[in-house]
Amino acid sequence: MNQTQTTELTVTGMNCGHCVSSVTEELSEVEGVRSVRVDLNKDGASPVYVDSEGPLDLEAAKAAVAEAGYTVTS
């Protein structure tokens, strides 16, 4: 059984609940992702915590965030 791993991403451009919903929805579709939590920072970069089964596919995660219209900065 795989252990859950949490990866922190920093996402820029989110400033409302709809933004959070869009990013959460796209990241939830990445293979292995179990849950997504966003600490919205309306004035800058927001930390996004992704719980996944095993290592997160960072390129897929970045593509998912881009699909939602935002940018992963770290």
PDB file of N, CA, C and O in Angstrom:
ATOM      1  N   MET A   1       0.834  -1.184   0.000  1.00  0.00           N
ATOM      2  CA  MET A   1       0.000   0.000   0.000  1.00  0.00           C
ATOM      3  C   MET A   1       0.877   1.244   0.000  1.00  0.00           C
ATOM      4  O   MET A   1       1.825   1.346   0.778  1.00  0.00           O
ATOM      5  N   ASN A   2       0.556   2.180  -0.869  1.00  0.00           N
ATOM      6  CA  ASN A   2       1.333   3.407  -0.957  1.00  0.00           C
ATOM      7  C   ASN A   2       1.001   4.345   0.194  1.00  0.00           C
ATOM      8  O   ASN A   2      -0.139   4.429   0.650  1.00  0.00           O
ATOM      9  N   GLN A   3       2.025   5.041   0.642  1.00  0.00           N
ATOM     10  CA  GLN A   3       1.838   6.019   1.690  1.00  0.00           C
ATOM     11  C   GLN A   3       1.496   7.365   1.053  1.00  0.00           C
ATOM     12  O   GLN A   3       2.039   7.730   0.010  1.00  0.00           O
ATOM     13  N   THR A   4       0.594   8.091   1.696  1.00  0.00           N
ATOM     14  CA  THR A   4       0.230   9.404   1.179  1.00  0.00           C
ATOM     15  C   THR A   4       1.386  10.374   1.371  1.00  0.00           C
ATOM     16  O   THR A   4       1.993  10.445   2.439  1.00  0.00           O
ATOM     17  N   GLN A   5       1.676  11.126   0.301  1.00  0.00           N
ATOM     18  CA  GLN A   5       2.707  12.154   0.366  1.00  0.00           C
ATOM     19  C   GLN A   5       2.049  13.504   0.099  1.00  0.00           C
ATOM     20  O   GLN A   5       1.145  13.611  -0.731  1.00  0.00           O
ATOM     21  N   THR A   6       2.508  14.528   0.806  1.00  0.00           N
ATOM     22  CA  THR A   6       1.984  15.871   0.602  1.00  0.00           C
ATOM     23  C   THR A   6       3.045  16.708  -0.091  1.00  0.00           C
ATOM     24  O   THR A   6       4.197  16.763   0.340  1.00  0.00           O
ATOM     25  N   THR A   7       2.636  17.358  -1.173  1.00  0.00           N
ATOM     26  CA  THR A   7       3.516  18.236  -1.927  1.00  0.00           C
ATOM     27  C   THR A   7       2.944  19.639  -1.854  1.00  0.00           C
ATOM     28  O   THR A   7       1.751  19.845  -2.077  1.00  0.00           O
ATOM     29  N   GLU A   8       3.804  20.608  -1.538  1.00  0.00           N
ATOM     30  CA  GLU A   8       3.353  22.001  -1.502  1.00  0.00           C
ATOM     31  C   GLU A   8       3.754  22.693  -2.797  1.00  0.00           C
ATOM     32  O   GLU A   8       4.922  22.686  -3.187  1.00  0.00           O
ATOM     33  N   LEU A   9       2.771  23.287  -3.452  1.00  0.00           N
ATOM     34  CA  LEU A   9       3.007  24.086  -4.651  1.00  0.00           C
ATOM     35  C   LEU A   9       2.680  25.529  -4.306  1.00  0.00           C
ATOM     36  O   LEU A   9       1.842  25.783  -3.440  1.00  0.00           O
ATOM     37  N   THR A  10       3.326  26.473  -4.968  1.00  0.00           N
ATOM     38  CA  THR A  10       2.991  27.874  -4.806  1.00  0.00           C
ATOM     39  C   THR A  10       2.367  28.331  -6.114  1.00  0.00           C
ATOM     40  O   THR A  10       2.986  28.245  -7.175  1.00  0.00           O
ATOM     41  N   VAL A  11       1.128  28.820  -6.027  1.00  0.00           N
ATOM     42  CA  VAL A  11       0.365  29.188  -7.222  1.00  0.00           C
ATOM     43  C   VAL A  11       0.042  30.683  -7.170  1.00  0.00           C
ATOM     44  O   VAL A  11      -0.410  31.200  -6.148  1.00  0.00           O
ATOM     45  N   THR A  12       0.281  31.362  -8.286  1.00  0.00           N
ATOM     46  CA  THR A  12      -0.022  32.781  -8.366  1.00  0.00           C
ATOM     47  C   THR A  12      -1.248  33.024  -9.230  1.00  0.00           C
ATOM     48  O   THR A  12      -1.556  32.241 -10.129  1.00  0.00           O
ATOM     49  N   GLY A  13      -1.943  34.118  -8.946  1.00  0.00           N
ATOM     50  CA  GLY A  13      -3.069  34.551  -9.763  1.00  0.00           C
ATOM     51  C   GLY A  13      -4.435  34.254  -9.190  1.00  0.00           C
ATOM     52  O   GLY A  13      -5.436  34.747  -9.710  1.00  0.00           O
ATOM     53  N   MET A  14      -4.508  33.461  -8.132  1.00  0.00           N
ATOM     54  CA  MET A  14      -5.813  33.147  -7.539  1.00  0.00           C
ATOM     55  C   MET A  14      -6.218  34.275  -6.593  1.00  0.00           C
ATOM     56  O   MET A  14      -5.401  34.749  -5.804  1.00  0.00           O
ATOM     57  N   ASN A  15      -7.497  34.712  -6.672  1.00  0.00           N
ATOM     58  CA  ASN A  15      -7.938  35.766  -5.766  1.00  0.00           C
ATOM     59  C   ASN A  15      -9.367  35.594  -5.267  1.00  0.00           C
ATOM     60  O   ASN A  15      -9.925  36.513  -4.667  1.00  0.00           O
ATOM     61  N   CYS A  16      -9.967  34.426  -5.507  1.00  0.00           N
ATOM     62  CA  CYS A  16     -11.342  34.214  -5.036  1.00  0.00           C
ATOM     63  C   CYS A  16     -11.637  32.721  -4.917  1.00  0.00           C
ATOM     64  O   CYS A  16     -10.832  31.876  -5.310  1.00  0.00           O
ATOM     65  N   GLY A  17     -12.800  32.424  -4.370  1.00  0.00           N
ATOM     66  CA  GLY A  17     -13.207  31.034  -4.199  1.00  0.00           C
ATOM     67  C   GLY A  17     -13.341  30.285  -5.508  1.00  0.00           C
ATOM     68  O   GLY A  17     -13.057  29.089  -5.568  1.00  0.00           O
ATOM     69  N   HIS A  18     -13.770  30.971  -6.563  1.00  0.00           N
ATOM     70  CA  HIS A  18     -13.894  30.315  -7.869  1.00  0.00           C
ATOM     71  C   HIS A  18     -12.519  29.882  -8.369  1.00  0.00           C
ATOM     72  O   HIS A  18     -12.375  28.805  -8.947  1.00  0.00           O
ATOM     73  N   CYS A  19     -11.508  30.727  -8.144  1.00  0.00           N
ATOM     74  CA  CYS A  19     -10.131  30.375  -8.528  1.00  0.00           C
ATOM     75  C   CYS A  19      -9.694  29.089  -7.813  1.00  0.00           C
ATOM     76  O   CYS A  19      -9.134  28.175  -8.418  1.00  0.00           O
ATOM     77  N   VAL A  20      -9.968  29.054  -6.516  1.00  0.00           N
ATOM     78  CA  VAL A  20      -9.608  27.888  -5.707  1.00  0.00           C
ATOM     79  C   VAL A  20     -10.312  26.641  -6.239  1.00  0.00           C
ATOM     80  O   VAL A  20      -9.701  25.578  -6.349  1.00  0.00           O
ATOM     81  N   SER A  21     -11.590  26.775  -6.564  1.00  0.00           N
ATOM     82  CA  SER A  21     -12.354  25.642  -7.089  1.00  0.00           C
ATOM     83  C   SER A  21     -11.771  25.142  -8.407  1.00  0.00           C
ATOM     84  O   SER A  21     -11.667  23.934  -8.624  1.00  0.00           O
ATOM     85  N   SER A  22     -11.392  26.064  -9.281  1.00  0.00           N
ATOM     86  CA  SER A  22     -10.835  25.687 -10.582  1.00  0.00           C
ATOM     87  C   SER A  22      -9.526  24.921 -10.420  1.00  0.00           C
ATOM     88  O   SER A  22      -9.327  23.881 -11.048  1.00  0.00           O
ATOM     89  N   VAL A  23      -8.638  25.435  -9.580  1.00  0.00           N
ATOM     90  CA  VAL A  23      -7.344  24.785  -9.358  1.00  0.00           C
ATOM     91  C   VAL A  23      -7.545  23.426  -8.689  1.00  0.00           C
ATOM     92  O   VAL A  23      -6.912  22.443  -9.073  1.00  0.00           O
ATOM     93  N   THR A  24      -8.424  23.373  -7.692  1.00  0.00           N
ATOM     94  CA  THR A  24      -8.689  22.118  -6.984  1.00  0.00           C
ATOM     95  C   THR A  24      -9.234  21.070  -7.949  1.00  0.00           C
ATOM     96  O   THR A  24      -8.808  19.915  -7.925  1.00  0.00           O
ATOM     97  N   GLU A  25     -10.175  21.474  -8.796  1.00  0.00           N
ATOM     98  CA  GLU A  25     -10.782  20.534  -9.744  1.00  0.00           C
ATOM     99  C   GLU A  25      -9.737  19.979 -10.711  1.00  0.00           C
ATOM    100  O   GLU A  25      -9.687  18.771 -10.942  1.00  0.00           O
ATOM    101  N   GLU A  26      -8.912  20.843 -11.272  1.00  0.00           N
ATOM    102  CA  GLU A  26      -7.899  20.382 -12.236  1.00  0.00           C
ATOM    103  C   GLU A  26      -6.859  19.491 -11.565  1.00  0.00           C
ATOM    104  O   GLU A  26      -6.496  18.450 -12.114  1.00  0.00           O
ATOM    105  N   LEU A  27      -6.375  19.881 -10.389  1.00  0.00           N
ATOM    106  CA  LEU A  27      -5.371  19.067  -9.703  1.00  0.00           C
ATOM    107  C   LEU A  27      -5.939  17.717  -9.272  1.00  0.00           C
ATOM    108  O   LEU A  27      -5.215  16.722  -9.246  1.00  0.00           O
ATOM    109  N   SER A  28      -7.223  17.675  -8.936  1.00  0.00           N
ATOM    110  CA  SER A  28      -7.852  16.428  -8.501  1.00  0.00           C
ATOM    111  C   SER A  28      -7.891  15.389  -9.613  1.00  0.00           C
ATOM    112  O   SER A  28      -8.029  14.195  -9.347  1.00  0.00           O
ATOM    113  N   GLU A  29      -7.769  15.841 -10.860  1.00  0.00           N
ATOM    114  CA  GLU A  29      -7.781  14.923 -11.999  1.00  0.00           C
ATOM    115  C   GLU A  29      -6.410  14.321 -12.308  1.00  0.00           C
ATOM    116  O   GLU A  29      -6.307  13.409 -13.128  1.00  0.00           O
ATOM    117  N   VAL A  30      -5.357  14.823 -11.659  1.00  0.00           N
ATOM    118  CA  VAL A  30      -4.018  14.269 -11.866  1.00  0.00           C
ATOM    119  C   VAL A  30      -3.965  12.882 -11.225  1.00  0.00           C
ATOM    120  O   VAL A  30      -4.444  12.687 -10.108  1.00  0.00           O
ATOM    121  N   GLU A  31      -3.392  11.946 -11.924  1.00  0.00           N
ATOM    122  CA  GLU A  31      -3.322  10.568 -11.435  1.00  0.00           C
ATOM    123  C   GLU A  31      -2.642  10.488 -10.078  1.00  0.00           C
ATOM    124  O   GLU A  31      -1.567  11.053  -9.871  1.00  0.00           O
ATOM    125  N   GLY A  32      -3.284   9.777  -9.156  1.00  0.00           N
ATOM    126  CA  GLY A  32      -2.722   9.556  -7.829  1.00  0.00           C
ATOM    127  C   GLY A  32      -3.110  10.598  -6.793  1.00  0.00           C
ATOM    128  O   GLY A  32      -2.865  10.391  -5.605  1.00  0.00           O
ATOM    129  N   VAL A  33      -3.706  11.707  -7.203  1.00  0.00           N
ATOM    130  CA  VAL A  33      -4.058  12.763  -6.251  1.00  0.00           C
ATOM    131  C   VAL A  33      -5.273  12.339  -5.433  1.00  0.00           C
ATOM    132  O   VAL A  33      -6.299  11.928  -5.976  1.00  0.00           O
ATOM    133  N   ARG A  34      -5.129  12.450  -4.113  1.00  0.00           N
ATOM    134  CA  ARG A  34      -6.211  12.092  -3.201  1.00  0.00           C
ATOM    135  C   ARG A  34      -6.988  13.320  -2.738  1.00  0.00           C
ATOM    136  O   ARG A  34      -8.215  13.283  -2.638  1.00  0.00           O
ATOM    137  N   SER A  35      -6.272  14.407  -2.456  1.00  0.00           N
ATOM    138  CA  SER A  35      -6.957  15.617  -1.994  1.00  0.00           C
ATOM    139  C   SER A  35      -6.097  16.845  -2.275  1.00  0.00           C
ATOM    140  O   SER A  35      -4.886  16.753  -2.477  1.00  0.00           O
ATOM    141  N   VAL A  36      -6.767  17.998  -2.281  1.00  0.00           N
ATOM    142  CA  VAL A  36      -6.102  19.271  -2.549  1.00  0.00           C
ATOM    143  C   VAL A  36      -6.617  20.287  -1.538  1.00  0.00           C
ATOM    144  O   VAL A  36      -7.823  20.397  -1.321  1.00  0.00           O
ATOM    145  N   ARG A  37      -5.696  21.032  -0.915  1.00  0.00           N
ATOM    146  CA  ARG A  37      -6.065  22.106   0.011  1.00  0.00           C
ATOM    147  C   ARG A  37      -5.370  23.384  -0.446  1.00  0.00           C
ATOM    148  O   ARG A  37      -4.189  23.367  -0.793  1.00  0.00           O
ATOM    149  N   VAL A  38      -6.105  24.484  -0.443  1.00  0.00           N
ATOM    150  CA  VAL A  38      -5.553  25.763  -0.870  1.00  0.00           C
ATOM    151  C   VAL A  38      -5.696  26.765   0.271  1.00  0.00           C
ATOM    152  O   VAL A  38      -6.779  26.918   0.837  1.00  0.00           O
ATOM    153  N   ASP A  39      -4.598  27.449   0.607  1.00  0.00           N
ATOM    154  CA  ASP A  39      -4.652  28.574   1.545  1.00  0.00           C
ATOM    155  C   ASP A  39      -4.616  29.833   0.695  1.00  0.00           C
ATOM    156  O   ASP A  39      -3.544  30.312   0.325  1.00  0.00           O
ATOM    157  N   LEU A  40      -5.792  30.367   0.388  1.00  0.00           N
ATOM    158  CA  LEU A  40      -5.899  31.493  -0.535  1.00  0.00           C
ATOM    159  C   LEU A  40      -5.250  32.746   0.040  1.00  0.00           C
ATOM    160  O   LEU A  40      -5.570  33.168   1.151  1.00  0.00           O
ATOM    161  N   ASN A  41      -4.347  33.329  -0.719  1.00  0.00           N
ATOM    162  CA  ASN A  41      -3.707  34.602  -0.404  1.00  0.00           C
ATOM    163  C   ASN A  41      -4.072  35.539  -1.550  1.00  0.00           C
ATOM    164  O   ASN A  41      -3.426  35.520  -2.598  1.00  0.00           O
ATOM    165  N   LYS A  42      -5.096  36.352  -1.357  1.00  0.00           N
ATOM    166  CA  LYS A  42      -5.621  37.189  -2.428  1.00  0.00           C
ATOM    167  C   LYS A  42      -4.612  38.203  -2.955  1.00  0.00           C
ATOM    168  O   LYS A  42      -4.756  38.696  -4.073  1.00  0.00           O
ATOM    169  N   ASP A  43      -3.601  38.516  -2.164  1.00  0.00           N
ATOM    170  CA  ASP A  43      -2.639  39.550  -2.545  1.00  0.00           C
ATOM    171  C   ASP A  43      -1.334  39.007  -3.116  1.00  0.00           C
ATOM    172  O   ASP A  43      -0.395  39.770  -3.344  1.00  0.00           O
ATOM    173  N   GLY A  44      -1.263  37.703  -3.348  1.00  0.00           N
ATOM    174  CA  GLY A  44      -0.008  37.163  -3.851  1.00  0.00           C
ATOM    175  C   GLY A  44      -0.087  35.678  -4.115  1.00  0.00           C
ATOM    176  O   GLY A  44      -1.121  35.161  -4.538  1.00  0.00           O
ATOM    177  N   ALA A  45       1.011  35.002  -3.863  1.00  0.00           N
ATOM    178  CA  ALA A  45       1.099  33.569  -4.121  1.00  0.00           C
ATOM    179  C   ALA A  45       0.382  32.787  -3.029  1.00  0.00           C
ATOM    180  O   ALA A  45       0.495  33.109  -1.846  1.00  0.00           O
ATOM    181  N   SER A  46      -0.353  31.761  -3.433  1.00  0.00           N
ATOM    182  CA  SER A  46      -1.097  30.927  -2.491  1.00  0.00           C
ATOM    183  C   SER A  46      -0.466  29.550  -2.390  1.00  0.00           C
ATOM    184  O   SER A  46      -0.175  28.931  -3.414  1.00  0.00           O
ATOM    185  N   PRO A  47      -0.245  29.050  -1.157  1.00  0.00           N
ATOM    186  CA  PRO A  47       0.238  27.681  -1.024  1.00  0.00           C
ATOM    187  C   PRO A  47      -0.887  26.692  -1.310  1.00  0.00           C
ATOM    188  O   PRO A  47      -2.016  26.856  -0.846  1.00  0.00           O
ATOM    189  N   VAL A  48      -0.554  25.672  -2.079  1.00  0.00           N
ATOM    190  CA  VAL A  48      -1.505  24.619  -2.424  1.00  0.00           C
ATOM    191  C   VAL A  48      -0.887  23.296  -1.983  1.00  0.00           C
ATOM    192  O   VAL A  48       0.230  22.968  -2.383  1.00  0.00           O
ATOM    193  N   TYR A  49      -1.605  22.539  -1.165  1.00  0.00           N
ATOM    194  CA  TYR A  49      -1.109  21.270  -0.638  1.00  0.00           C
ATOM    195  C   TYR A  49      -1.817  20.137  -1.356  1.00  0.00           C
ATOM    196  O   TYR A  49      -3.044  20.043  -1.336  1.00  0.00           O
ATOM    197  N   VAL A  50      -1.034  19.278  -1.991  1.00  0.00           N
ATOM    198  CA  VAL A  50      -1.581  18.173  -2.760  1.00  0.00           C
ATOM    199  C   VAL A  50      -1.182  16.861  -2.087  1.00  0.00           C
ATOM    200  O   VAL A  50       0.004  16.551  -1.979  1.00  0.00           O
ATOM    201  N   ASP A  51      -2.173  16.092  -1.634  1.00  0.00           N
ATOM    202  CA  ASP A  51      -1.924  14.765  -1.067  1.00  0.00           C
ATOM    203  C   ASP A  51      -2.067  13.747  -2.188  1.00  0.00           C
ATOM    204  O   ASP A  51      -3.077  13.719  -2.892  1.00  0.00           O
ATOM    205  N   SER A  52      -1.048  12.913  -2.345  1.00  0.00           N
ATOM    206  CA  SER A  52      -1.072  11.938  -3.431  1.00  0.00           C
ATOM    207  C   SER A  52      -0.556  10.589  -2.952  1.00  0.00           C
ATOM    208  O   SER A  52       0.132  10.482  -1.937  1.00  0.00           O
ATOM    209  N   GLU A  53      -0.911   9.570  -3.716  1.00  0.00           N
ATOM    210  CA  GLU A  53      -0.414   8.219  -3.466  1.00  0.00           C
ATOM    211  C   GLU A  53       0.973   8.145  -4.099  1.00  0.00           C
ATOM    212  O   GLU A  53       1.093   8.011  -5.317  1.00  0.00           O
ATOM    213  N   GLY A  54       2.003   8.229  -3.293  1.00  0.00           N
ATOM    214  CA  GLY A  54       3.361   8.231  -3.831  1.00  0.00           C
ATOM    215  C   GLY A  54       3.736   9.614  -4.335  1.00  0.00           C
ATOM    216  O   GLY A  54       2.987  10.571  -4.140  1.00  0.00           O
ATOM    217  N   PRO A  55       4.893   9.726  -4.984  1.00  0.00           N
ATOM    218  CA  PRO A  55       5.370  11.020  -5.464  1.00  0.00           C
ATOM    219  C   PRO A  55       4.410  11.648  -6.479  1.00  0.00           C
ATOM    220  O   PRO A  55       3.888  10.970  -7.365  1.00  0.00           O
ATOM    221  N   LEU A  56       4.192  12.951  -6.329  1.00  0.00           N
ATOM    222  CA  LEU A  56       3.328  13.690  -7.253  1.00  0.00           C
ATOM    223  C   LEU A  56       4.071  13.916  -8.565  1.00  0.00           C
ATOM    224  O   LEU A  56       5.258  14.240  -8.563  1.00  0.00           O
ATOM    225  N   ASP A  57       3.376  13.745  -9.677  1.00  0.00           N
ATOM    226  CA  ASP A  57       3.932  14.058 -10.991  1.00  0.00           C
ATOM    227  C   ASP A  57       3.886  15.582 -11.133  1.00  0.00           C
ATOM    228  O   ASP A  57       2.851  16.149 -11.481  1.00  0.00           O
ATOM    229  N   LEU A  58       5.020  16.238 -10.860  1.00  0.00           N
ATOM    230  CA  LEU A  58       5.050  17.702 -10.839  1.00  0.00           C
ATOM    231  C   LEU A  58       4.700  18.322 -12.180  1.00  0.00           C
ATOM    232  O   LEU A  58       4.023  19.349 -12.230  1.00  0.00           O
ATOM    233  N   GLU A  59       5.151  17.714 -13.263  1.00  0.00           N
ATOM    234  CA  GLU A  59       4.833  18.276 -14.582  1.00  0.00           C
ATOM    235  C   GLU A  59       3.336  18.205 -14.851  1.00  0.00           C
ATOM    236  O   GLU A  59       2.758  19.140 -15.405  1.00  0.00           O
ATOM    237  N   ALA A  60       2.707  17.099 -14.459  1.00  0.00           N
ATOM    238  CA  ALA A  60       1.259  16.967 -14.626  1.00  0.00           C
ATOM    239  C   ALA A  60       0.527  17.966 -13.736  1.00  0.00           C
ATOM    240  O   ALA A  60      -0.483  18.539 -14.143  1.00  0.00           O
ATOM    241  N   ALA A  61       1.031  18.175 -12.532  1.00  0.00           N
ATOM    242  CA  ALA A  61       0.415  19.138 -11.616  1.00  0.00           C
ATOM    243  C   ALA A  61       0.522  20.551 -12.168  1.00  0.00           C
ATOM    244  O   ALA A  61      -0.445  21.312 -12.130  1.00  0.00           O
ATOM    245  N   LYS A  62       1.697  20.903 -12.679  1.00  0.00           N
ATOM    246  CA  LYS A  62       1.885  22.239 -13.266  1.00  0.00           C
ATOM    247  C   LYS A  62       0.980  22.431 -14.478  1.00  0.00           C
ATOM    248  O   LYS A  62       0.423  23.512 -14.673  1.00  0.00           O
ATOM    249  N   ALA A  63       0.832  21.401 -15.283  1.00  0.00           N
ATOM    250  CA  ALA A  63      -0.041  21.475 -16.457  1.00  0.00           C
ATOM    251  C   ALA A  63      -1.498  21.637 -16.024  1.00  0.00           C
ATOM    252  O   ALA A  63      -2.254  22.373 -16.658  1.00  0.00           O
ATOM    253  N   ALA A  64      -1.895  20.957 -14.949  1.00  0.00           N
ATOM    254  CA  ALA A  64      -3.267  21.060 -14.447  1.00  0.00           C
ATOM    255  C   ALA A  64      -3.555  22.476 -13.955  1.00  0.00           C
ATOM    256  O   ALA A  64      -4.620  23.029 -14.229  1.00  0.00           O
ATOM    257  N   VAL A  65      -2.608  23.058 -13.234  1.00  0.00           N
ATOM    258  CA  VAL A  65      -2.778  24.432 -12.744  1.00  0.00           C
ATOM    259  C   VAL A  65      -2.842  25.399 -13.923  1.00  0.00           C
ATOM    260  O   VAL A  65      -3.645  26.332 -13.920  1.00  0.00           O
ATOM    261  N   ALA A  66      -1.999  25.180 -14.927  1.00  0.00           N
ATOM    262  CA  ALA A  66      -2.016  26.026 -16.130  1.00  0.00           C
ATOM    263  C   ALA A  66      -3.355  25.903 -16.859  1.00  0.00           C
ATOM    264  O   ALA A  66      -3.868  26.886 -17.395  1.00  0.00           O
ATOM    265  N   GLU A  67      -3.914  24.697 -16.876  1.00  0.00           N
ATOM    266  CA  GLU A  67      -5.210  24.463 -17.517  1.00  0.00           C
ATOM    267  C   GLU A  67      -6.304  25.288 -16.819  1.00  0.00           C
ATOM    268  O   GLU A  67      -7.248  25.755 -17.457  1.00  0.00           O
ATOM    269  N   ALA A  68      -6.158  25.456 -15.506  1.00  0.00           N
ATOM    270  CA  ALA A  68      -7.116  26.259 -14.748  1.00  0.00           C
ATOM    271  C   ALA A  68      -6.880  27.750 -14.951  1.00  0.00           C
ATOM    272  O   ALA A  68      -7.722  28.565 -14.574  1.00  0.00           O
ATOM    273  N   GLY A  69      -5.743  28.118 -15.542  1.00  0.00           N
ATOM    274  CA  GLY A  69      -5.460  29.517 -15.841  1.00  0.00           C
ATOM    275  C   GLY A  69      -4.506  30.196 -14.871  1.00  0.00           C
ATOM    276  O   GLY A  69      -4.459  31.424 -14.798  1.00  0.00           O
ATOM    277  N   TYR A  70      -3.743  29.398 -14.125  1.00  0.00           N
ATOM    278  CA  TYR A  70      -2.842  29.953 -13.110  1.00  0.00           C
ATOM    279  C   TYR A  70      -1.437  29.398 -13.309  1.00  0.00           C
ATOM    280  O   TYR A  70      -1.201  28.570 -14.189  1.00  0.00           O
ATOM    281  N   THR A  71      -0.501  29.870 -12.470  1.00  0.00           N
ATOM    282  CA  THR A  71       0.901  29.487 -12.649  1.00  0.00           C
ATOM    283  C   THR A  71       1.491  28.953 -11.354  1.00  0.00           C
ATOM    284  O   THR A  71       1.307  29.541 -10.289  1.00  0.00           O
ATOM    285  N   VAL A  72       2.206  27.829 -11.454  1.00  0.00           N
ATOM    286  CA  VAL A  72       2.967  27.310 -10.315  1.00  0.00           C
ATOM    287  C   VAL A  72       4.319  27.997 -10.347  1.00  0.00           C
ATOM    288  O   VAL A  72       5.031  27.926 -11.349  1.00  0.00           O
ATOM    289  N   THR A  73       4.682  28.666  -9.248  1.00  0.00           N
ATOM    290  CA  THR A  73       5.962  29.369  -9.193  1.00  0.00           C
ATOM    291  C   THR A  73       7.023  28.574  -8.456  1.00  0.00           C
ATOM    292  O   THR A  73       8.214  28.855  -8.590  1.00  0.00           O
ATOM    293  N   SER A  74       6.605  27.584  -7.679  1.00  0.00           N
ATOM    294  CA  SER A  74       7.589  26.717  -7.006  1.00  0.00           C
ATOM    295  C   SER A  74       6.922  25.432  -6.575  1.00  0.00           C
ATOM    296  O   SER A  74       7.571  24.565  -5.991  1.00  0.00           O
TER     297      SER A  74
END
